Amino acid sequence: MAAEKKKKAKGKIVIEQEMCKACGYCVDHCPKKSLQLSDHYNAKGYYPAEHTGGECTGCGICALVCPEAIIEVWKE
């Protein structure tokens, strides 16, 4: 029998963009570099963080370091 490879857990990131103050902590701490600051303003005049569409493992580090607690992460 051939050994089956385990698939990495994929994650889903949801950021409340209107509440984001663009501190960049989530961007700096993402191990897969799948977050970036947006190129558009939110209602408060900040460039909110957004998911780049890149790989997310669902580790939740971004949610843990967010001082506003506006990031939710789920493993799919």
C-alpha positions as CSV (number, residue, x, y, z in Angstrom):
1,M,0.0,0.0,0.0
2,A,1.2,3.5,-0.8
3,A,1.4,5.9,2.0
4,E,-1.3,8.6,1.7
5,K,-0.2,12.2,2.0
6,K,-2.0,14.4,4.5
7,K,-3.4,17.6,3.1
8,K,-2.7,20.8,4.9
9,A,-5.7,22.4,6.5
10,K,-6.9,25.4,4.5
11,G,-8.1,28.5,6.3
12,K,-10.6,31.2,5.6
13,I,-9.9,34.8,6.8
14,V,-12.6,37.4,7.4
15,I,-11.6,40.9,8.3
16,E,-14.0,43.6,9.4
17,Q,-12.5,46.2,7.0
18,E,-14.5,49.2,8.2
19,M,-13.1,48.7,11.8
20,C,-9.4,48.1,10.7
21,K,-6.9,50.8,11.7
22,A,-4.2,49.5,9.4
23,C,-1.6,48.8,12.1
24,G,-0.1,46.0,10.0
25,Y,0.4,43.5,12.8
26,C,-1.6,40.8,11.0
27,V,0.4,41.4,7.7
28,D,3.7,41.3,9.5
29,H,2.9,38.1,11.5
30,C,1.3,36.0,8.8
31,P,3.6,33.0,8.2
32,K,2.3,32.5,4.6
33,K,2.3,36.3,3.8
34,S,-1.3,36.0,2.6
35,L,-2.4,39.4,4.0
36,Q,-1.6,42.9,2.8
37,L,-2.8,46.4,3.4
38,S,-5.4,47.4,0.8
39,D,-5.0,50.2,-1.7
40,H,-8.4,51.7,-0.8
41,Y,-9.5,53.6,2.2
42,N,-12.1,52.5,4.7
43,A,-14.7,54.8,6.3
44,K,-12.1,55.8,9.0
45,G,-9.5,56.8,6.4
46,Y,-7.2,53.8,6.9
47,Y,-6.0,51.3,4.4
48,P,-7.5,48.1,5.9
49,A,-5.8,44.7,5.8
50,E,-7.1,42.2,3.3
51,H,-6.5,38.6,2.2
52,T,-4.4,38.4,-0.9
53,G,-6.0,35.1,-2.0
54,G,-2.8,33.3,-1.2
55,E,-2.5,30.2,0.9
56,C,-4.0,30.4,4.4
57,T,-3.4,27.4,6.7
58,G,-5.9,28.7,9.3
59,C,-3.3,29.1,12.0
60,G,-5.1,32.2,13.5
61,I,-2.0,34.2,14.3
62,C,-3.4,37.2,12.5
63,A,-6.5,37.1,14.7
64,L,-4.4,36.7,17.9
65,V,-2.2,39.8,17.1
66,C,-5.0,42.1,16.0
67,P,-5.4,44.7,18.7
68,E,-9.0,45.5,17.5
69,A,-10.0,41.8,17.5
70,I,-11.7,42.2,14.1
71,I,-10.2,39.1,12.3
72,E,-11.9,35.7,12.3
73,V,-10.2,32.6,11.0
74,W,-11.7,29.2,10.2
75,K,-10.2,26.0,9.1
76,E,-11.9,24.5,6.1
